[in-house]
Each structure stands twice: as structure tokens, then as C-alpha cells.
Amino acid sequence: MPAASPRRGGLRRSTVVALTAAATLLAGLLGPASAQTDPPPSDDVTSENVEHIANLPKPEAVSNTNSDMAFTGDYVIGGNYDGFVIYDVSEPADPEIVSEVLCPGGQGDLSVSGDLVYFAVDYPNASDECGAPAVPVTDPDGFEGVRVFDISDKANPEYVAAVRTDCGSHTLTLVPGDDEREYVYVSSYAPAEEFPNCQPPHDKISVIEVPLDDPASAALVSEPVLFPDGGNHDQDGLLRPTEGCHDITAFPEKDLAAGACMGDGVLMDISDPVEPVVTEVVQDENFAFWHSATFTNDAGTVIFTDELGGGGAATCTEEIGPERGANAIFTLDGEGTDATLDFESYYKLERHQGDEQVCVAHNGSLIPVPGQNYFVQAWYQGGVSVIDFNDPKNPREIGHWDPDDRIDPDIENGSSWSAYYYNGHVYSSDMRRGLDVLELTDPRLRPAERVTYDEFNPQTQPSYRPGR
């Protein structure tokens, strides 16, 4: 296996800009720095209805920052800035590492489809080969985009293709096609200044078509412009103006997608997956950076998250308040291209984390209780939160797990990037600790155990019913 490229500190070029802006914004919000004064009101690491059953530390070969996850059968595929790791979770309380793929490129967002893994590369390498050294962002020959791996042999994944995309791939979303092909939506955004392979305005996404009988011939097929008017550039308090999307969640059964696009939240009609069409755009003066989205099972509600601080600041504090750096819950009124987004409420951790804990609304998924709306979500050093939003005007936390050395000096302080429910358990991709496995014992959530998936990509939502 090729050697790793030198560590780059885990930050993409645009993230550095984002964190600088975040520091300026938060300085104005908080005033002079103060000592840590507000630990969580609970003196427990976990609520009574959430049980931590396993932790598997990061392996030595792929030991950079853990990022997103995807699921297939008895396996979790965990992204990392160095590549990805395949875990066997057939026994959730005793997960095991099956293989490690060392292939650095930054971010490491991924999706799985059958025997294929799509892996996001958003920092330029000298070539598209695994192990190629990182190059300056000003190098016009640097490779960024999507790598494709075959994992039919979980112990020995094979690298089969690479597709270059403008501005690389910060995140990606699998969109099913027909029996012959599928698509990958590539979300990326322009830097604060011009680079050779990322010229603003960058108001588009990239669409990759993958022939299922020949994935090695995967290729870029369209670059639909989502913001022909340039998107949101004028709102006060934006971390970054709209220059692309951060993340897209597709709901293929409904021909819908929701885009979290920096300064804008959007709905899209994806009935033609090669040419998605924006049908609704919303903005929010309290949102600094539209980060991700999740539909309810009936597609009647959408949760959008705000990554205030760019993932590098303490935003779960009394000073910041309950409306900034929060989730925003919208209901959908109407159907298809006539659907509109109507704001209902915010949800924010009430367990204030203090001004030394990097806490931000991050990736989560539905807990698939038929007919009900529950959500599990990562909050970096805020831990994992279980949320009841059956009443979209009054969401509330009903469970949590927050590994925190302030309340237990013997525990390693956690920082959860993603927390997803899959086939009876919650899996947390912790940037530091590795893979954590949680069991939910709340009777309200137990019906979710009857919903099972053969495959699950949180950014490609399936509809569910008991036994499926």
C-alpha cells in the first residue's frame, strides 16, 4: 500500500478562510474571551436512555481526522482525511477493522453503492493516484474530484477510477439512475480568491455518471448552475457567500433533493438526475453557513443545519444563544415543483458547552420510527443528541451522549463528526476517538429496530416501513 502524504493539518483551503471569518464573527458576538464557566448542566456523560457499548480507536495507517460514514450489510465504511476504513459491525458491541485504504485527499466524504465506494477529494494531489503528494492549490495540474473503489472483497478494496471536478469534491451524494447507470452529485465551493482549477463564480454542482457494468469509465456528464443570479451574497453575518453547495441530500423516491448551499437552502426537482432544477430558495438571517439537510420519511419536513464558526469555534454557549448555529426546521407545503419551505422553529443544544469546546450543528440522520420524527445528530464536542421533532414548532432533546473530560476526567474528550442510526444502533464517527457505537433504550425509539437496510447513505434517503 502506498505511503501517506505529509500531514496537512486537516484543513481545506476554504476551511482556513472560513475559520478566519468565524473568529472575527464570534469575537463580535462574544466580546472579550472569558474563562470556561458553563459546563453542561448534567453531570453524566450520557442520558439514561443512551448506552455506549463500544469504541474502536482509529488505526495507525488511517489515523488523520475521521469524517463521514456509509453503511452496507454488516459493514460501516468510515471516511478519513487519509482514506477510509471498513469495519465489520455484525456484532455491534465488538466492531472489527476489516481493511484500511490509505489514499489521502482531504475531507474523505463518501457513499457506497453495491460493490462501489465513491470518495471525495478536495485537496489537490500531484496526480489521481493514491499516495501522490499534495501540491499547492495554485498548481493547475493538481487532481481534485472523486475516486471510485471496488469493495467486492472487503479485505482488499481496489481503486478503479478517478473523475476530476471543478473545485474538487467537498461532499458527494449518490443518486440512483436505472438498471444501467447511477449518478454522483459533487458539491464544492469556490475559495475566497481565484485558483486555476476553481474559478469563481462557482454556482454549480458537478454530476458524474457511472455505468454499472463499467465503473472505470465513470465521467462528468453535466454541471448544472443552481444559482444563475449568484445566490446569497448580501446577508449580514454570512460565514461565506453562496458560491456552490456544501451538501445535498437526495430523496430519490420523491424526486426531491435539499441543498445546503452556504448562504441558501434550496429544494430541487431531481426527476431528471442529470439536470436537477431548483424549485425553492430560502434564506435565514440567523444562518451563517447552510451545512446539511435531512427530510422526514414523508418528505413533509426538512431539517437544515447551520455550521456557524466553520467547524472550528465554540458556538453552543449562552452568549451565542438558541437561534444561531442551530438547526432550522421547515415544513413543505405543496408537492413537486410547487412545494414551498415554511419555517417552523430552531433547535439548539441547551447543554451549553462553554467557550473552550468546539461545538456545532453537524451531520445526523432520522431514527426510523414509522410514523414518527426522531433525529440523531453529531455536535462535535457537544457529543451526540437525540431529538424529538414530531411537533416541528417545539423540537426537544430526549437523549444524549457527550464524552467529556470536564465531567469525567478519565474519559477521552470526544468530537463527533457524524452520528447515524443504522439497523438498531447509532454509529458515531469521532474525529479523535475513532468509531463509537451507541444503543438507544428509549421505548419510543424501539420500533426503529424493526426497520432494516441492506445499504444506507445518509445523504441518499430511503423511505422506510417496518421490516424494511
C-alpha positions in Angstrom: 0.0 0.0 0.0 1.5 3.4 -0.9 2.9 5.6 1.8 0.9 8.5 3.2 1.5 12.0 2.0 2.6 14.6 4.6 0.0 15.7 7.1 -1.6 19.0 6.2 -3.3 19.8 9.5 -6.7 18.6 8.2 -8.0 21.9 6.8 -9.1 22.6 3.3 -8.1 25.9 1.7 -11.7 27.2 2.0 -11.9 26.0 5.6 -9.0 28.2 6.6 -10.8 31.2 5.2 -14.0 30.1 6.9 -12.3 29.8 10.3 -10.7 33.2 10.0 -14.1 34.7 9.2 -15.7 32.7 12.0 -13.1 34.1 14.5 -14.0 37.6 13.5 -17.7 37.0 13.7 -17.6 35.2 17.1 -15.4 37.9 18.6 -18.1 40.4 17.8 -20.7 38.1 19.3 -18.9 37.2 22.4 -16.8 40.2 23.3 -13.6 39.6 25.3 -12.6 36.0 25.9 -13.6 34.6 29.3 -12.7 31.5 31.3 -14.8 28.4 30.9 -17.8 28.9 33.2 -20.7 26.9 31.9 -20.2 23.1 31.8 -23.2 21.0 30.8 -26.0 21.1 33.4 -25.9 17.3 33.5 -23.1 15.7 35.5 -23.4 12.5 33.4 -21.7 11.6 30.2 -24.8 10.0 28.9 -28.6 10.1 29.5 -30.2 7.1 30.9 -31.8 6.1 27.5 -28.5 6.1 25.6 -25.9 3.4 26.3 -22.3 3.5 24.9 -21.4 -0.1 24.0 -18.2 0.1 22.0 -15.3 2.2 20.9 -12.7 1.2 18.3 -9.8 3.6 18.1 -8.5 4.8 14.7 -5.9 2.5 13.1 -2.4 3.6 12.7 -2.4 3.7 8.9 -5.5 5.9 8.5 -5.2 8.0 11.6 -5.9 11.5 10.5 -9.3 13.2 11.1 -12.3 10.9 10.9 -15.2 12.3 8.8 -18.3 10.8 7.3 -19.7 7.3 7.1 -21.8 5.0 4.8 -23.2 1.5 5.5 -23.6 -1.7 3.6 -24.8 -5.1 5.0 -22.8 -5.8 8.2 -20.2 -3.1 7.4 -19.6 0.6 8.2 -17.3 2.4 5.9 -15.7 5.3 7.7 -14.1 8.2 5.9 -10.9 9.9 7.0 -8.7 12.6 5.6 -6.1 9.8 4.9 -8.6 7.5 3.1 -11.2 5.1 4.6 -11.6 2.1 6.9 -14.1 -0.8 6.5 -15.5 -2.0 9.8 -17.3 -5.3 10.4 -20.2 -4.4 12.8 -22.0 -7.8 12.6 -21.6 -7.7 16.4 -22.1 -4.0 17.1 -20.7 -4.3 20.7 -17.4 -5.7 19.2 -16.6 -4.0 15.9 -13.6 -5.1 14.0 -11.4 -3.5 11.3 -11.5 -5.4 8.0 -9.3 -3.2 5.9 -7.7 0.2 5.6 -7.3 2.2 2.4 -4.6 4.8 2.6 -5.4 7.4 -0.1 -5.2 11.0 1.2 -7.0 13.8 -0.4 -8.8 15.8 2.4 -12.3 15.5 3.8 -13.0 11.9 2.8 -16.8 12.2 2.4 -18.1 9.0 0.8 -21.1 7.0 -0.4 -21.5 3.2 -1.1 -23.4 1.5 -3.8 -23.3 -2.2 -4.1 -19.6 -3.0 -4.5 -18.6 0.6 -5.2 -17.4 3.3 -2.9 -17.3 6.9 -4.1 -14.7 9.0 -2.2 -14.4 12.8 -2.2 -11.1 14.5 -2.8 -11.0 18.2 -2.0 -7.3 19.0 -1.7 -5.1 18.9 -4.8 -2.7 16.0 -5.3 0.1 15.7 -7.8 -1.9 13.0 -9.7 -5.1 11.0 -9.2 -3.1 8.0 -7.8 -3.3 7.0 -4.2 -0.1 8.2 -2.4 0.5 11.1 -4.8 1.9 14.0 -2.7 -0.2 17.1 -2.0 0.6 20.1 -4.2 -0.1 23.8 -3.8 -3.7 24.9 -4.6 -2.2 27.1 -7.3 -0.9 24.1 -9.2 -3.1 23.8 -12.3 -2.3 20.1 -12.7 -3.4 19.2 -9.2 -6.1 16.5 -9.0 -9.3 17.0 -7.1 -12.6 15.3 -7.6 -14.0 11.8 -6.9 -12.2 8.4 -6.6 -14.0 5.2 -7.2 -13.2 1.9 -5.3 -14.4 -1.6 -5.7 -15.1 -3.2 -2.3 -16.4 -6.6 -3.5 -13.6 -8.0 -1.5 -13.9 -6.1 1.7 -10.5 -7.1 2.9 -8.8 -5.9 -0.3 -10.6 -2.9 -1.9 -9.4 -1.9 -5.4 -9.0 1.5 -6.9 -10.8 1.6 -10.2 -11.4 5.2 -11.4 -11.0 8.9 -10.8 -13.0 11.8 -12.1 -11.7 15.4 -11.9 -14.3 18.1 -11.0 -14.0 21.9 -10.7 -13.1 22.9 -7.1 -12.8 19.2 -6.2 -15.4 17.4 -4.1 -16.1 18.6 -0.6 -19.0 16.3 -0.3 -20.9 14.0 -2.6 -24.3 12.4 -2.9 -25.3 9.2 -4.6 -28.4 9.5 -6.9 -29.8 6.2 -8.3 -30.5 6.1 -12.0 -31.7 3.0 -13.8 -30.5 -0.6 -14.2 -27.6 0.6 -16.3 -26.2 3.7 -14.5 -26.2 5.8 -11.4 -25.1 9.3 -10.6 -23.0 11.2 -8.1 -23.7 14.8 -7.3 -20.5 16.6 -6.4 -20.8 19.6 -4.0 -17.9 22.0 -3.7 -17.4 25.7 -3.3 -15.1 28.4 -4.6 -12.3 29.7 -2.4 -12.1 33.4 -1.4 -9.6 34.1 -4.2 -9.1 32.7 -7.7 -7.3 29.4 -8.2 -6.5 27.8 -11.5 -9.0 24.9 -11.2 -11.6 26.7 -9.2 -12.7 29.9 -10.9 -15.5 32.0 -9.3 -18.3 32.3 -9.8 -18.8 28.7 -8.9 -22.6 28.5 -8.7 -22.9 24.9 -9.9 -22.6 21.3 -8.9 -20.9 18.5 -10.9 -22.8 15.4 -12.0 -20.9 12.2 -12.6 -22.5 9.3 -14.5 -21.3 5.8 -13.5 -22.0 2.9 -15.9 -22.7 0.0 -13.6 -21.2 -2.6 -15.9 -18.0 -0.5 -16.4 -17.5 1.8 -13.4 -13.9 2.5 -14.6 -15.5 4.7 -17.3 -17.3 7.0 -14.9 -17.3 10.5 -16.3 -18.6 14.0 -15.8 -21.9 14.5 -17.7 -23.2 17.9 -16.6 -22.5 20.9 -14.5 -26.0 22.4 -13.7 -25.9 26.0 -12.5 -28.1 26.2 -9.4 -27.7 29.9 -8.8 -27.9 31.8 -12.1 -28.4 35.1 -10.1 -25.3 34.4 -8.0 -27.0 33.3 -4.8 -26.9 35.0 -1.4 -24.0 37.4 -1.2 -25.5 40.3 0.8 -26.8 38.9 4.1 -25.0 40.3 7.1 -23.3 37.6 9.2 -22.7 35.1 6.5 -19.6 33.0 7.0 -19.3 32.8 3.3 -21.5 34.0 0.4 -23.1 31.4 -1.8 -20.5 30.0 -4.2 -21.7 26.5 -4.6 -23.2 23.9 -2.2 -21.8 22.4 0.9 -24.0 19.3 0.9 -27.0 17.9 -0.9 -29.5 15.3 0.4 -31.5 13.4 -2.2 -34.8 11.6 -1.6 -35.0 9.7 -4.9 -38.4 8.1 -4.3 -39.9 11.6 -4.1 -37.7 13.0 -6.9 -36.6 15.6 -4.4 -33.3 16.9 -3.1 -32.5 19.5 -0.5 -29.3 21.6 -0.9 -27.4 23.3 1.9 -25.6 25.9 -0.1 -23.6 28.3 2.1 -26.0 31.3 2.1 -29.1 29.5 0.8 -31.3 26.5 1.5 -32.8 25.0 -1.6 -35.3 22.4 -2.8 -34.6 20.6 -6.1 -36.6 18.5 -8.5 -34.3 15.6 -9.5 -36.8 13.7 -11.7 -34.1 14.2 -14.4 -31.0 13.4 -12.3 -28.6 14.8 -14.9 -30.3 18.2 -14.8 -31.6 19.0 -11.3 -33.8 22.1 -11.1 -34.0 24.4 -8.1 -37.7 25.0 -7.2 -37.4 26.9 -4.0 -34.8 29.0 -2.2 -34.9 30.2 1.4 -32.5 32.3 3.4 -32.3 33.0 7.1 -30.6 36.0 8.8 -29.6 33.7 11.7 -27.8 31.2 9.5 -24.1 31.8 8.8 -23.4 28.7 6.7 -26.1 26.2 5.4 -24.3 22.9 6.0 -26.6 19.9 5.6 -30.2 18.8 5.3 -32.5 15.8 6.2 -36.0 15.1 5.1 -38.7 13.3 7.2 -39.9 10.0 5.9 -43.0 11.6 4.4 -40.9 14.4 2.9 -43.2 16.8 4.8 -40.4 18.4 6.9 -36.8 19.3 6.3 -34.1 19.9 9.0 -31.3 22.2 7.8 -28.1 22.7 9.9 -26.1 25.8 10.3 -22.3 25.4 10.7 -21.7 28.7 12.5 -17.9 29.0 13.1 -17.0 26.7 10.2 -16.5 23.8 12.5 -13.8 25.5 14.5 -15.5 27.6 17.1 -17.4 27.3 20.4 -20.9 28.1 19.4 -23.0 26.1 21.9 -22.9 28.9 24.5 -25.4 31.1 26.3 -23.9 34.1 24.6 -24.4 32.8 21.1 -28.0 31.9 22.0 -30.5 29.4 20.7 -31.1 30.7 17.2 -27.5 31.0 15.7 -25.6 27.8 15.0 -28.8 25.8 15.2 -31.0 23.5 13.2 -33.8 25.2 11.4 -37.0 23.1 10.8 -39.1 23.8 7.7 -42.3 22.2 6.6 -43.0 21.6 3.0 -46.3 23.0 1.7 -47.5 21.6 -1.6 -45.9 18.9 -3.8 -43.4 18.5 -6.5 -42.2 21.7 -8.2 -44.9 23.6 -6.3 -43.6 22.7 -2.9 -42.5 25.7 -0.7 -40.5 25.7 2.5 -42.1 27.3 5.6 -40.0 28.0 8.7 -41.3 26.4 11.9 -38.6 26.6 14.6 -34.9 26.3 15.6 -33.3 23.5 17.6 -30.1 24.1 19.5 -28.3 22.2 22.3 -29.4 23.5 25.6 -26.5 21.7 27.2 -24.1 24.7 27.0 -20.6 23.6 26.2 -18.6 26.6 27.2 -16.1 28.8 25.3 -13.4 26.1 25.0 -15.5 23.4 23.4 -15.8 23.3 19.6 -19.5 22.6 19.3 -21.5 23.0 16.1 -24.6 21.5 14.5 -23.3 18.7 12.2 -24.3 15.5 10.5 -27.2 13.3 11.6 -30.0 11.0 10.3 -33.5 10.0 11.1 -34.2 7.3 13.6 -36.6 5.3 11.5 -39.6 5.0 13.8 -42.6 4.6 11.4 -45.0 7.5 11.6 -42.8 9.5 14.0 -40.0 12.0 13.6 -36.8 11.5 15.6 -33.3 12.6 14.7 -29.9 11.7 16.0 -27.1 14.3 15.3 -23.4 14.9 15.9 -22.4 18.2 17.5 -18.6 17.9 17.5 -17.5 18.3 21.2 -21.2 18.7 22.1 -21.5 15.0 21.6 -24.5 13.1 20.1 -28.0 14.4 20.6 -31.3 12.6 20.1 -34.1 14.9 19.1 -37.9 14.6 19.0 -39.3 16.9 16.3 -42.7 15.4 16.0 -44.0 18.9 16.7 -41.9 20.9 14.3 -42.6 24.1 16.3 -41.3 22.5 19.5 -38.3 20.2 19.0 -36.6 18.9 22.1 -33.7 16.7 23.1 -34.7 13.4 24.6 -31.3 11.8 24.9 -27.6 12.4 24.6 -24.1 11.0 24.8 -21.3 13.5 25.5 -17.9 12.0 26.2 -16.3 14.9 28.1 -13.3 15.1 30.3 -14.8 18.1 32.2 -17.4 15.8 33.7 -15.4 12.6 33.7 -11.6 13.2 33.9 -10.9 9.6 32.9 -12.6 9.8 29.5 -11.1 11.0 26.3 -12.9 14.1 25.1 -15.0 13.3 22.1 -15.7 15.2 18.9 -18.4 13.6 16.8 -18.4 14.5 13.1 -21.4 12.3 12.1 -23.9 10.3 14.1 -26.2 8.0 12.2 -28.8 5.3 13.0 -28.3 2.0 11.2 -30.1 -1.3 11.8 -30.6 -1.0 15.5 -27.6 1.1 16.7 -26.2 4.6 16.4 -22.7 4.9 15.0 -20.6 8.0 15.7 -17.6 8.9 13.6 -15.5 10.7 16.2 -12.7 12.8 14.8 -10.4 11.8 17.7 -11.7 8.7 19.4 -12.5 6.6 16.3 -15.7 4.7 15.9 -18.2 4.7 18.8 -21.4 2.5 18.9 -24.4 3.5 20.9 -27.6 1.7 21.8 -30.9 3.5 22.3 -33.0 2.1 25.1 -35.9 4.6 25.0 -39.2 2.7 24.4 -40.3 5.5 22.0 -37.4 4.6 19.7 -37.5 0.8 19.9 -39.9 0.4 16.8 -36.9 1.6 14.7 -35.3 -1.8 15.4 -37.8 -3.4 13.0 -36.6 -1.2 10.1 -33.5 -2.7 8.4 -31.5 -1.6 5.5 -29.2 -3.5 3.1 -27.4 -0.3 2.4 -27.6 3.2 3.8 -26.1 6.5 2.7 -27.4 9.3 4.9 -27.3 11.8 2.0 -29.5 9.4 -0.1 -32.5 8.9 2.0 -34.6 5.8 1.6 -38.2 5.7 2.7 -38.9 3.1 5.3 -41.5 0.9 6.9 -41.3 -1.9 9.5 -39.4 -4.9 8.2 -37.6 -2.9 5.6 
